[in-house]
Amino acid sequence: MDDPERRARLRLSRTHRVGPVGFAQLIARFGTAAAALEGLPMLAARGGGKPIEPADPRRIDEEIRRVAKAGARHCLIGDPDYPALLAEADGAPPVLIVRGNTALLDRPSVAMVGARNASAAACRFARGLAHELGQAGITIVSGLARGIDTAAHMGSIDSGTVGVIASGIDIAFPPENEALQARIGEEGLLIAEQPPGTEPLARFFPQRNRIIAWAALGTVVVEAAPRSGSLITARLAGEAGREVMAVPGSPLDPRAQGCNALIRDGAILIQTAADVMEQVRPIDLRALRSPAAAWGAPPPEDASDRERTAITALLGPVPVAIDELIRQSGLAPAVVQTVLLELELAGRLDRHAGARVSLGMP
């Protein structure tokens, strides 16, 4: 794509209320981001909500300047070096900010996550496991957090590691990993979804977790408490059809409860690097859907007022699967998706994991 379209896609992705799913549907509907930006006010008005204002072009110019200053670059979905496995996932980020070698994700990859307050034994195990997998040609993906993430990166730094962060690419978090983060950007690959200068707020960590899960063939969890972020990553991996693996631990250690629960619920028990390699089968990335194909056929230009009313009436504060809306409404999937897009742009719809939606709070 040419430079004006790249800037338009960046502007569209930074527009308030345009999420990854909405972005994909807008490109599918209008063909270009420039046309989608022009059509936003009309679609938001049909959704019956607040007016929508595209992101300020000056903000985009400033972001481009700061990304370059950080020694990074924008990687847009559809670019040749955008991670192929990540592009395959519904809701993949339209824009990544990357620093380093994106070819690392052309190799088979495994995510490794776990407790921030991990035991010394678990950190040693994670470091050794990551090292063995790296030596076998597998790229390790993790989140640069304290504990297991740091151990996984340290074990695989010499063979190729990918760090996905919840802040802007110019901010190191946690601070004690500043040198490690800089080294990954130079020798491995550093990925951020948020613009430069963004602090690592709590709401950004689940978004980071989905990138970790979706960019890898499988996820290994090493120590995790119940309801931890590591279990969110494992759930996202499972929902995307990736392998979920866990290292068992003592039932007396609360940090092992999450892993033991994953194994009880069907995750693969992992004790050695050979166990991981047995589960992770390299796939031919040429067999994946292209981003355009993954986004589906362009939806119709419009939905009738009757269809709009019927779909809205089926929605409420409790998340419901889009497939269920299609079944109960009896309408074509493309019509349902169009109405949901209008509601989202109007600020009336919230999207949830697992292709579920709900009406937003007024």
Summary of the structure (lengths in Angstrom):
residues: 362
radius of gyration: 20.8
end to end distance: 38.4
largest distance: 61.2
contacts: 1279
relative contact order: 0.13
helix: 49%
strand: 14%
